[in-house]
Amino acid sequence: MQDSGRWPGLEFGLVYTMACWNNNTNNHTATQENEALIENSGDANSNYYNMSHRRRGTAVIFNHYYFSINGFKARVGTNVDRDKLKEALKHLGFDVKVYNDLTCNDLMQKVREEAEADHSESDAFVMAVLTHGQKDFLFANDRSYKYDFLWTNFTADKCPSLSNKPKLFFIEACQISTSDSEVVQQEPEGNDELLPSKGNINLSGDFNFFFQPDFLIAFSTVPGDYSFRNRKNGTWFIQALASKLKKHGRNLNLQSLLTEVSQHVAYGHISNFPDNPLLDKKKQIPCIFYTLTKLLIFPKKPKNQEHNLTAHCKCI
């Protein structure tokens, strides 16, 4: 990051706002609008994704605190992220599955199981990974894997029951280059674990994206950069995401909601290491790409569709 105070990636317009859902209504009117949204979203010509299936869908959280990789420190604060994100997704009606500190083979197996599952009665699918990272790679407990493994398993040919449905992936991890990987193991100790940006960013070639519709992939930071984590409160990105989802997920489209998340991360935080100029007064901007073809809101389902959602929560 340059000392000019500019944030890498901000000028690229990485988050594209499509529209805002007007939530300045009383509770009665909001309920009527939600019911109308659910009913009309089943129309092929609707501007909104269909939210009238029996289930909201499955949300999977892969949380990594401990690592068996030599020299990798525990990600203190990640369990706060895990719990807040789980709470927000349950609030929106998702059946949440949480997996802690899985090995790479176990994580890959869980991803394949979800891709092979029947999602025909679901509105959407969510996956979140909270871990250490490098450019193009994420870390499981014991080794790294390429991050595009996560979403390439959910293309229409591999997971037809999620075809034409939103598939959302949230990645909380650094995206530094391999040559800087030792820094992942040397996060500054203290109440705040805040790391600096690493210079210029070239977006071309940094993401191996496939052109498939109905995906959203949200990284906590831009390619080549670090992601900031507070030992007590969790990461800037996940805390903002969880807060906005719980507060606005039922009445604000996700595309606009994520713009608010980016704004909060970019303008609401700054690192504080006055004794270390390399770490002091640094910023972060999320990097969000999507091929969504409609607006996405998670309205509260009618009583006859709730199907005891609170009973469907798994933690391992």
Secondary structure, DSSP 8 states (H G I E B T S, - for coil): --TT---TTGGGT-S---------S-HHHHHHHHHHHHHHHTSTT-SB----SSEEEEEEEEE-----STT----TTHHHHHHHHHHHHHHTT-EEEEEES--HHHHHHHHHHHHHS--TTEEEEEEEEES-EETTEEE-SS-EEETTHHHHTTSTTT-GGGTTS-EEEEEES--B-GGGGGGGG----SSEE-----S----TTT------SSEEEEESS-TT----EETTTEEHHHHHHHHHHHHHTTTS-HHHHHHHHHHHHHHH-----TT-TTTTT-----EEEE---SB-------GGG-TTGGG-EEE-
